[in-house]
């Protein structure tokens, strides 16, 4: 990851999310110099003026750098890192096309329409990626359940934030996959019934056209968004239960789940959806 960050050669295109900082009006000195760049003026300012009245940070207790060959290492304060990391534990992340919606419009949408119990902080990260930092698990879960969400003219499909997120590395935490329920009796081919069964596998997104129209077939077909992280489970059977009509007796059966796409687990990173030969994490590790 660190190697990728140092040598990343991708373009700086962030989907129109670049924000210019308002530096304020140019100084008279700058105007007299023909509009000299303000950064150049700052670099020429005196040391005392740069420091001003700011208090010096206490660094004596901080770890000392370690020279290891040509690399200088630093072991950061673990407790402080963990504290900062915890502040993002209720966060979601997604890429947004800022040519279709502004950051201010996105924030207004969240404030006006998401019905949150507490405030959400929205940070642009570059290259169109945005992190939505919620204050409680309930707000995060409510927004995640509504994903994909239409915001402006685009659909936003949220994903869980992960530590060490890098905008220059392709993130594949979930995958859209068509699943089948073979030999499912036709009386179960109601949209809500099928979506309920599919929830045991992932987040249902849509029913196949033939399935939705109730056309005859050997299997019902549902598109689901599946978690592909190392902790994800591959569901091969679902226990379907209901009450016998007019009674309180429970009837149940096991329904097989078939996956149309490759959903094998990688032997290197332990995530679903690819094999070792296609693993980005392994390629990055091999290049070190």
N, C-alpha and C positions, 0 to 999 in steps of 0.2 A: 504493500500500500504506500509506504513512504517512498519507495523507488518510483512508483507511478506518479506520485505528486511532484517529484523533482523533475522527472523527464517528460511529463505530460506535454504533448505537442498539439492538442486539439485546439481549434479556433476558439476565440473569445466570444463567439456568438451566443448570446443568452436569450434568444427569442424575443428581443426587444425589451428585456427587463433591466437593462443598464440604467442606473439612476445617476444623473449629474448632481454633485453636491453644490449648494449655493454658497459660494465663498464670500458673498457680500460685495459691495461696491469696491472698485479698484481704488487704491490709495492715490493721493496726489503725486507721490513719488513715482508710482508705477505709470501714471498718466504722462508724467514728464519724460519718462524713459521710453515712451512710445508703446505702452501697454505690455511691459515685461511680464512674463509669467509669474504668478504669485508664488509658485513653489520656489522659483529662483530667488525671490525676495526673502522668503522664509529661510532659505539656506544661508543667506548672508547676514541674518539677524544675529545679534550678540548672544553669547552663551547665557549671560545673566538674564537677558530679556526673554530668552526661550524658556528658562526655568521658571522665571517669575516668582510667585509666592507659593508654588506647589511644594508640598511636603515630600521629603525623600522617602521612598518605600523601604521597609525593613527587609533586608535580604541576607543578613548574616546567618539566619537559621535555614535558608533555602539550600537545596543540594548543590554541590560543586560539580562543574563539568568534568568529564573523564575523557582523556585523550586515548583513543583506541586505534592505533595505526594512523591512517589519514582522516579518520572520522572522529569528530568530537561528540560524545554522547552526553545526554543529561537525563537523569531519572527524576521525573516530575513528582511533586508531592501527591501521593496516592489519595489521601483523604480529601484534598481539595478537588482533585479530578473527579472522584466519586460524587462529591457534593454537587458539582456543576452538572455532571451527567444525570443525576437524579432529577434535576429541574426540567429535563426533556423526556421524562419517562412516559408522559401522556401525549406524546407528539405524533403527528402524522406528517407524511411528506408526499409531494407529488410535483410533477412537471406541468407548468402552465404556459400556454401560448399568450405572451403578453402583447402580441400584436392584435389580439382579439379582445383583451380586457386589461385594464390598468391595475396596478397594485392597489390604488385607492379604491377602485370599484370592487375589487376582491375583498378588501377589508370591510367595505360597507355592506356587501352581500352577507358576509359572516355575521356582522353585528345586527342586521335587520331581519334576516330570514332563517338563521340556524337555530333559533330558540335555545341558546346556551344558558346554563345556570351561572357560569362564571366567564370571565374574559378569555379570549384567545388572542395570542400574539402571533403575528404572521411575519416571518423573516424571509426575504428573497436571498437565495444562496448563490445565484449566478447560473448561466446557461438555462434559465427558465425554471429551475428547481425552487420550490418553496417549502418551508417547514411551518406547520401549524402547531403551535405550542399551547396546548390546553392546560387548564389548571386542575382538572379532575378527570378521573377515569370515566365517569358517566358521560361527560360531554364528548370525549374522544370516541367512546363506543357508539354513541348516538349518531355522530357524523359518519363513522366508519360503516355503520349498518346501512346508511343511505347511499353509500358509494355503489356505482358511479353516480355522481351528482352533476346536474346540468347547471353550469354557472356561465351566464351570458350565452354565447353560441357554442360553447364547448362542453364536453363531458369530462369531469375530473374523477379519476379513479384513485382513491387514497390508498396509501400503503403505510404500514407501521414504520416509524423511524427506527433506524439501527445505529448503534455507536460506530464511529469511524466512517460515517457516510462521506463519500467522495464524489463530487459531481462529475469528475472525469472518468469514473469507472461505471460501466453499465451495471445497473441494479436490477436484479430479477428476483424479487421476493415473492411474486405470485405469477400465476400463469392461467390464461383462459383455456379451458379444456372441455371438449364435448364428452359427456358420459352417457352411457346407455343402461336402461333397466330392462334386461331381456326377459321375455315371457311374463311380463307383469299383466295380471288380469285387467281386462278393459274397464271394469267398474272403478279402477283406481286412476284412470286417465283423466282426472279433473286437474285443472291448472294448479289449484292450491294444494292438492294432494301431492302432485309431482314435485312442486317447489319445496314442499315440506320434507319429502324424502331426500331431495337433492341437498338440502341444508345440512344433512349429516355428512356430506362429502366436502362441501365448500360453500361459497356464496353464490346462489343461483343468479344468473344474469338474464337468461332467455330460454324459451322453449323452442325446439325445432318446429318449423312451419307445419309439417305433417302431423307432429304430435299435438300441436295446439289446435289444429283443425279437427282432431279426433279421427284422422284417417287410419285405416287398419295397417298394422305393421307388426313385426316380430319383437319390437322393442320401443320403449319411450326414450326420447333423446332430449337432454337438457345441457345447456352451456353453463358452466360454473367457473368461478374464479377460485383457484386453489392456492393455498399457502405452499411455497416450495422451500422454505427454510429448513435447516437441519433438524428442527424439532417437529416438523410436519409429519402427520401420519397418513399412510396410504390405506384408504378404506376400500375393502373388497366386498364387504357385505353390510347390509343395513337391516336391523330388526324393525320391521314395520308392525305397528300395533293399532288396534281399534277396538271398540266395543261391539259385541254382538247386538244387532238391532233389537231394541226393546228390552235389553237386559243390562246388567252391570258386569257381565262376564267379558274378560279380555281375550281377544283373539289376535294372534300374531304369526308372522312368518318371516323368513330371512330372504331378502331380495339381493340378488347378485348385482354388483356394479362393474361395468366394463368401461375402460378408458380408450378413446379413439387415438389419442396422441401418446407419444413416448413419455412415460411417467416413472421411468426407472430412477433409482437413487444412485447418485455419484459416489464412487468408492473413495474419493479424495475429500471433498467438502461435505459429504453426507446430505446434500440437498437433493430435492426431487426435480425431475424434468430434464436431466441430461446425464451423459456418461462421462467417464474419466477423460476420454480423448477430447471431449468438447468443453472441459472445465476451464473457465477463465482463471479461477483461483490457482489451479495447478500450473497454468502457463505463467502466471505472474511469479509464482514461487520458483519455477524452473529457470526464469530469467535473472533471478537474483545472483 
